[in-house]
Amino acid sequence: MDLYTVRNHIMKGVPLQELNLRVCFYARVSTDKDEQLHSLSNQISFFNDYISKVPNWEFKGSYIDEGISGTRVKKREEFLRMIEDGKKHKFDLILTKEISRFSRSTLDSIMYTQELLANGVGVYFLNDNINTILPDSELRLTMMSSIAQDEVRRLSERVSFGMKRSIDNGVVLGCSNIYGYVKDKGKLVIDEVQAEMIKVIFDRYANTTDGLSKVSRYLFNLGYKSRTGKRIDTTILTRIIENPKYKGYYCGHKSKVLDYRTKQKKKLNESDWIIYKDYDNVPPIVSEELWKKANIKLKERQKSFTNRTINKAVFQNRYTYSGKIYCGCHNVTYHRSSAGKRKKNPVWECQIYRKESLKGCSNPRVFEFELDKIFKDMFNKSFKSRNNFLDELLSECKNYLETNNNDVEIKSLESKILVLNNKKNKLLELVMEEYLSKDDYRKQIDFINEDLMIYRNKMDNLKNNKKGKNDIENKMNEIKNTLEKCLDDDECYSNIFNELIDRIIVQKENENQIKLAIFIKTGESIYTTSLNLGKKFHLLDSDTTSHSRICGH
C-alpha cells in the first residue's frame, strides 16, 4: 500500500492496525549491561507480541543495536541497514518504542524520517504516539526530539561534573585495560605478571639504543604479546612510556569533550593536566628516574622525526649500520639501498650520490655482506680472548674506582658540615639566652652559611664524580655481559655493534681500493680496513683486512 493511500485512510479515521502493511521494528539499548540487555529482550518480546496480534500486518523482520549510543548514527550498523532496506521498499512501516530509541539528535530524527517518507516508509513512535505518515507529525517530532536531545546534554553535564568531582577526590577514572594494573574501587593495583613487562619496556627503551620497533620485537621474543595475541604496537608502547601512572603519579583531565552530540574530544596540553604523586591510589611500577630517562629519549626522537632532520638519531635503529657510515668526501651518512639483478643485495651509498649520481659523489658503494664479514672477523679477532681481556680491564677499572672514589674527602666534608650546623645551633642558644646580640648572630650565621654552601657544592661534585665512575664500571660489565652472549646471532651482533662502534668513514684511496676508517665510541680510530676493486678475494695477515670484489657505481 503506497504512502498516499495509507495517509488518506488514516485521515478518514481508519486505524493503522486495519491497514495491510509490511511492518518491521527497531530496538536499541545504549549499554551492554545486564539490566539494559534485559530491557532489550523486553522490547523485542513486546514488538513480537504487538505485531503478531495485528492480522493485517506482515512482519518483515527486526533491526537491533546492542550497547550503542543514540547520539551517533554512524556506529549503529543495524539502524543504517534498516534505512537502506527502507530505500529498497522492503517494508512500509517501522515501529519503535520512542524517539530516544530512534535517535537523540533532532537533526537525525528529522532527516531520517523525511528520507524514509520520500521512499514511502513511515515511522510509528508508540510511546510518543507520533506517526510520521501524518502531516502534523514533523512539528511534534521536532519538539519531542529536542527534548530527547536536551536530555543528552544534561546527562553529559552530569557525567562531566561527576568526573570532575572524582578527579578532585583522586579517584582513578577509565576502564581496567591499562597494562600492568587492575582497577579496584577507584584505585590501581599492580598486576605482577604484566608489571614485569612494563619494567622490561622502560629498561630496554631507556638503557639501550633500541627504538620502539626493536623493543616491540624484543618483547614478542620474550613471549609478551598484546591482548589480541600479536606484537605490541609502537603506538601502545608510546602511550605506556608517556603515562605518568607508571611512576606513581595520578593523572587526569587529559582531554575534554567539545560537543556532547558528536562526542568530539580535544587532547589538552600537559600544562592543563591534573597530575601529582599519589602512591596510595597509583602504586609505581618503575622509578621516576627511569621514567624520566625514557621520556627524554622519546621526546628527542619524536622531535627529530617531526623536523625530518637527516641525522643519526632518526635512522639509528632501522638497520645495524644506520647512522654509522659516513662519506669521507661530504661528511654525510650513507643510506641503505638494493643492488644486483634481483635487488636482493643490500648496499650502502652516499646520500648525495643517491640524489645526484656520480656528478654529486664519486665515493663507491659498500655491500652490506662485506661489512658483516669485516666486523664479525674484527670482533672475533679482537675478542678472541675477550673474557680474560675484559676481566683484566674490569679489574683495573675497579682498582681505579676504589682508589679514587672520593669517600675520604666526602666524609671530611660531611664532618665539616656537621660541625658548622652544630655551631649554628649553639649561636641560636646564645641569642635566646641573651648572651649574644641579634646583629652579631646574623653576621656569624652569614659567614657559616657561606662556608656551608662551599662545602656542600664540593660534596655534590665529588658524589657526581663517584656516580660517573660507577657508571663506567656498570658500562664495562654491560659490554662484557653482552659479548659473552653471542656474536653469531643477528640481533646480538647488532647490539654489540651499536654498543662499540661510533662511526665508519668511507674514503676512496685510488681507482682500485676503498679505505674504511672505524672509530669506537671513545673517539679513537681502532681499525682500518680496505676493500680492493679487483676480482679476487683474500684476507691479509696484518691488522688490515682486505676484501677483493668488483665494486663501483
C-alpha positions, 0 to 999 in steps of 0.5 A, a space after each residue: 500500500 503506497 504512502 498516499 493511500 495509507 495517509 488518506 485512510 488514516 485521515 478518514 479515521 481508519 486505524 493503522 492496525 486495519 491497514 495491510 502493511 509490511 511492518 518491521 521494528 527497531 530496538 536499541 539499548 545504549 549499554 551492554 549491561 545486564 539490566 539494559 540487555 534485559 530491557 532489550 529482550 523486553 522490547 523485542 518480546 513486546 514488538 513480537 507480541 504487538 505485531 503478531 496480534 495485528 492480522 493485517 500486518 506482515 512482519 518483515 523482520 527486526 533491526 537491533 543495536 546492542 550497547 550503542 549510543 543514540 547520539 551517533 548514527 554512524 556506529 549503529 550498523 543495524 539502524 543504517 541497514 534498516 534505512 537502506 532496506 527502507 530505500 529498497 521498499 522492503 517494508 512500509 512501516 517501522 515501529 519503535 518504542 520512542 524517539 530516544 530509541 530512534 535517535 537523540 539528535 533532532 537533526 537525525 530524527 528529522 532527516 531520517 524520517 523525511 528520507 524514509 517518507 520520500 521512499 514511502 516508509 513511515 515511522 510509528 513512535 508508540 510511546 510518543 504516539 507520533 506517526 510520521 505518515 501524518 502531516 502534523 507529525 514533523 512539528 511534534 517530532 521536532 519538539 519531542 526530539 529536542 527534548 530527547 536531545 536536551 536530555 543528552 546534554 544534561 546527562 553529559 553535564 552530569 557525567 562531566 561534573 561527576 568526573 570532575 568531582 572524582 578527579 578532585 577526590 583522586 579517584 582513578 577514572 577509565 576502564 581496567 585495560 591499562 597494562 600492568 594494573 587492575 582497577 579496584 574501587 577507584 584505585 590501581 593495583 599492580 598486576 605482577 605478571 604484566 608489571 614485569 613487562 612494563 619494567 622490561 619496556 622502560 629498561 630496554 627503551 631507556 638503557 639501550 639504543 633500541 627504538 620502539 620497533 626493536 623493543 616491540 620485537 624484543 618483547 614478542 621474543 620474550 613471549 609478551 604479546 598484546 591482548 589480541 595475541 600479536 606484537 605490541 604496537 609502537 603506538 601502545 608502547 608510546 602511550 605506556 612510556 608517556 603515562 605518568 601512572 607508571 611512576 606513581 603519579 595520578 593523572 587526569 583531565 587529559 582531554 575534554 569533550 567539545 560537543 556532547 552530540 558528536 562526542 568530539 574530544 580535544 587532547 589538552 596540553 600537559 600544562 592543563 593536566 591534573 597530575 601529582 604523586 599519589 602512591 596510595 591510589 597509583 602504586 609505581 611500577 618503575 622509578 621516576 628516574 627511569 621514567 624520566 630517562 625514557 621520556 627524554 629519549 622519546 621526546 628527542 626522537 619524536 622531535 627529530 622525526 617531526 623536523 625530518 632532520 637527516 641525522 643519526 638519531 632518526 635512522 639509528 635503529 632501522 638497520 645495524 649500520 644506520 647512522 654509522 657510515 659516513 662519506 669521507 668526501 661530504 661528511 654525510 651518512 650513507 643510506 641503505 639501498 638494493 643492488 644486483 639483478 634481483 635487488 636482493 643485495 643490500 648496499 650502502 651509498 652516499 646520500 648525495 650520490 643517491 640524489 645526484 649520481 656520480 656528478 654529486 659523489 664519486 665515493 663507491 658503494 659498500 655491500 652490506 655482506 662485506 661489512 658483516 664479514 669485516 666486523 664479525 672477523 674484527 670482533 672475533 679477532 679482537 675478542 678472541 680472548 675477550 673474557 680474560 681481556 675484559 676481566 683484566 680491564 674490569 679489574 683495573 677499572 675497579 682498582 681505579 674506582 676504589 682508589 679514587 672514589 672520593 669517600 675520604 674527602 666526602 666524609 671530611 666534608 660531611 664532618 665539616 658540615 656537621 660541625 658548622 650546623 652544630 655551631 649554628 645551633 649553639 649561636 641560636 642558644 646564645 641569642 635566646 639566652 641573651 648572651 649574644 646580640 641579634 646583629 652579631 648572630 646574623 653576621 656569624 650565621 652569614 659567614 657559616 652559611 657561606 662556608 656551608 654552601 662551599 662545602 656542600 657544592 664540593 660534596 655534590 661534585 665529588 658524589 657526581 664524580 663517584 656516580 660517573 665512575 660507577 657508571 663506567 664500571 656498570 658500562 664495562 660489565 654491560 659490554 662484557 655481559 653482552 659479548 659473552 652472549 653471542 656474536 653469531 646471532 643477528 640481533 646480538 651482533 647488532 647490539 654489540 655493534 651499536 654498543 662499540 662502534 661510533 662511526 665508519 668513514 668511507 674514503 676512496 684511496 685510488 681507482 682500485 681500493 676503498 679505505 674504511 676508517 672505524 672509530 669506537 665510541 671513545 673517539 679513537 680510530 681502532 681499525 682500518 680496513 680496505 676493500 680492493 676493486 679487483 676480482 679476487 678475494 683474500 684476507 691479509 695477515 696484518 691488522 688490515 683486512 682486505 676484501 677483493 670484489 668488483 665494486 663501483 657505481 
